[in-house]
Amino acid sequence: MDEVRNKILWAAKELFKEKGYKKTTIRQIVDKSGVLIGSIYYFFKNKEEIFETIVLELFDKSDSIVNESFDIETPALKYAVMCAIELKAVEMHELICEFYYEAYSSDLILNKVVRRAAKRSEKLFKEYNKKYTFEDYYIRTLMVKGSVRSVIVSRYLDKNIDFDKIINTFLRISLQAFNVDKNEIERVISCIDKMQNNILEMVDRIGNETFSV
């Protein structure tokens, strides 16, 4: 069963790359994957759910690569590295930028992304906010992801913005939302600046692993 599901996801990725999300149809995914249309609807309700699966895989890839590749001491720095990789991927890869743009334009997918990110933030920042409930993290994550969406839209529509300034500003705002001390925030941003080569390597790895044939 996993083999059939993987064929569907592979075909969808290839078509999304070639035609874009909006112009791809279920019938095209059926034809390219070579599976029966009933098999597609066994695994996925519709095209949006297929796209959602691919996008969430892309988000999770960043987290897993950071955990595998870096021995990071503080939760704030780990969070910052994950965010920097995501935003750098948007800057450097047209396809990832387009995927994120479409994902953040879908209420269904955005809600899934926010909930997943809120759980991550709750785990990372529990020592900073001992009285916070999941709802507190969800609200803050919703605001943070709203900022990410604005950055993605800006990048999608305007290629001339200074992304390093955007990333640093975003990190200051988002880390403050989780009550990280200002001095620690500045230390984190300084570390991110020094880790640029590592971050760029991780961005390439995410792109290659996510969109490899």
CORMOZI-V365536 format. One record per pair of residues at least 4 apart in sequence whose C-alpha atoms are under 8 Angstrom apart, sorted by the first residue. I is the first residue (numbers start at 0). J is the second residue. If there is no record, write none. Layout:
BEGIN
i: {I | I}
j: {J | J}
END
This chain:
BEGIN
i: {0 | 1 | 2 | 3 | 3 | 3 | 4 | 4 | 4 | 5 | 6 | 6 | 6 | 7 | 7 | 7 | 7 | 7 | 7 | 8 | 8 | 8 | 9 | 9 | 9 | 10 | 10 | 10 | 10 | 11 | 11 | 11 | 11 | 12 | 12 | 12 | 13 | 13 | 14 | 14 | 14 | 14 | 14 | 14 | 15 | 15 | 15 | 16 | 16 | 18 | 18 | 19 | 20 | 20 | 20 | 23 | 23 | 24 | 24 | 25 | 25 | 25 | 26 | 26 | 27 | 28 | 29 | 29 | 29 | 29 | 29 | 30 | 34 | 34 | 35 | 36 | 37 | 38 | 39 | 40 | 40 | 43 | 43 | 44 | 45 | 46 | 47 | 48 | 49 | 50 | 51 | 51 | 51 | 52 | 53 | 54 | 54 | 54 | 54 | 55 | 55 | 56 | 56 | 57 | 57 | 57 | 58 | 58 | 59 | 60 | 60 | 60 | 61 | 61 | 61 | 61 | 61 | 61 | 62 | 62 | 63 | 64 | 64 | 64 | 65 | 65 | 65 | 65 | 66 | 71 | 71 | 72 | 72 | 73 | 74 | 74 | 74 | 75 | 75 | 75 | 75 | 75 | 75 | 75 | 76 | 76 | 76 | 76 | 77 | 78 | 78 | 78 | 79 | 79 | 79 | 79 | 79 | 80 | 80 | 80 | 81 | 82 | 82 | 83 | 83 | 83 | 83 | 84 | 84 | 84 | 84 | 84 | 85 | 85 | 86 | 86 | 87 | 87 | 87 | 87 | 87 | 88 | 88 | 88 | 88 | 88 | 88 | 89 | 89 | 89 | 89 | 89 | 89 | 90 | 90 | 90 | 92 | 92 | 93 | 94 | 95 | 95 | 96 | 96 | 96 | 96 | 97 | 97 | 98 | 99 | 99 | 100 | 100 | 100 | 100 | 100 | 101 | 102 | 102 | 103 | 103 | 103 | 104 | 105 | 106 | 107 | 108 | 109 | 110 | 111 | 112 | 113 | 113 | 113 | 113 | 113 | 114 | 114 | 115 | 116 | 116 | 117 | 117 | 117 | 117 | 117 | 117 | 118 | 118 | 118 | 118 | 119 | 120 | 120 | 120 | 120 | 121 | 121 | 121 | 124 | 124 | 125 | 125 | 127 | 127 | 127 | 128 | 128 | 131 | 131 | 132 | 133 | 134 | 135 | 136 | 137 | 138 | 139 | 139 | 139 | 140 | 141 | 142 | 143 | 143 | 144 | 145 | 146 | 146 | 147 | 148 | 149 | 150 | 150 | 151 | 152 | 153 | 153 | 153 | 154 | 154 | 161 | 162 | 163 | 164 | 165 | 166 | 167 | 167 | 168 | 169 | 170 | 170 | 170 | 171 | 171 | 171 | 172 | 173 | 174 | 174 | 174 | 175 | 175 | 175 | 175 | 179 | 179 | 180 | 181 | 182 | 183 | 184 | 185 | 186 | 187 | 188 | 189 | 190 | 191 | 194 | 195 | 196 | 197 | 198 | 199 | 200 | 201 | 202 | 203 | 204 | 205 | 206 | 206 | 207}
j: {4 | 5 | 6 | 7 | 34 | 38 | 8 | 39 | 42 | 9 | 10 | 32 | 34 | 11 | 28 | 29 | 32 | 34 | 39 | 12 | 49 | 53 | 13 | 32 | 212 | 14 | 28 | 31 | 32 | 15 | 28 | 49 | 50 | 16 | 53 | 210 | 17 | 212 | 18 | 19 | 20 | 23 | 27 | 28 | 19 | 20 | 23 | 20 | 94 | 22 | 23 | 23 | 50 | 98 | 101 | 27 | 28 | 28 | 46 | 29 | 45 | 46 | 30 | 36 | 31 | 32 | 33 | 34 | 35 | 36 | 39 | 34 | 38 | 39 | 39 | 40 | 41 | 42 | 43 | 44 | 45 | 48 | 49 | 48 | 49 | 50 | 51 | 52 | 53 | 54 | 55 | 102 | 108 | 56 | 57 | 58 | 98 | 99 | 102 | 59 | 112 | 60 | 209 | 61 | 205 | 209 | 62 | 85 | 63 | 64 | 205 | 209 | 65 | 81 | 84 | 85 | 201 | 205 | 66 | 81 | 67 | 68 | 201 | 205 | 69 | 77 | 80 | 81 | 70 | 76 | 77 | 76 | 77 | 77 | 78 | 123 | 124 | 79 | 123 | 124 | 174 | 179 | 184 | 187 | 80 | 187 | 190 | 191 | 81 | 82 | 120 | 123 | 83 | 170 | 187 | 188 | 191 | 84 | 191 | 198 | 85 | 86 | 170 | 87 | 166 | 191 | 198 | 88 | 198 | 199 | 201 | 202 | 89 | 202 | 90 | 166 | 91 | 162 | 198 | 199 | 202 | 92 | 95 | 96 | 202 | 203 | 206 | 93 | 95 | 96 | 99 | 151 | 154 | 96 | 154 | 162 | 96 | 206 | 97 | 98 | 99 | 206 | 100 | 151 | 154 | 155 | 101 | 155 | 102 | 103 | 151 | 104 | 148 | 151 | 152 | 155 | 105 | 108 | 109 | 108 | 109 | 148 | 109 | 109 | 110 | 111 | 112 | 113 | 114 | 115 | 116 | 117 | 137 | 140 | 141 | 144 | 118 | 137 | 119 | 120 | 140 | 121 | 133 | 136 | 137 | 139 | 140 | 122 | 133 | 136 | 137 | 123 | 124 | 125 | 136 | 140 | 125 | 133 | 136 | 128 | 177 | 129 | 131 | 177 | 178 | 179 | 177 | 178 | 135 | 136 | 136 | 137 | 138 | 139 | 140 | 141 | 142 | 143 | 176 | 177 | 144 | 145 | 146 | 147 | 173 | 148 | 149 | 150 | 169 | 151 | 152 | 153 | 154 | 165 | 155 | 156 | 157 | 158 | 160 | 158 | 160 | 165 | 166 | 167 | 168 | 169 | 170 | 171 | 188 | 172 | 173 | 174 | 184 | 188 | 175 | 184 | 185 | 176 | 177 | 178 | 179 | 184 | 179 | 180 | 181 | 184 | 183 | 184 | 184 | 185 | 186 | 187 | 188 | 189 | 190 | 191 | 192 | 193 | 194 | 195 | 198 | 199 | 200 | 201 | 202 | 203 | 204 | 205 | 206 | 207 | 208 | 209 | 210 | 211 | 211}
END
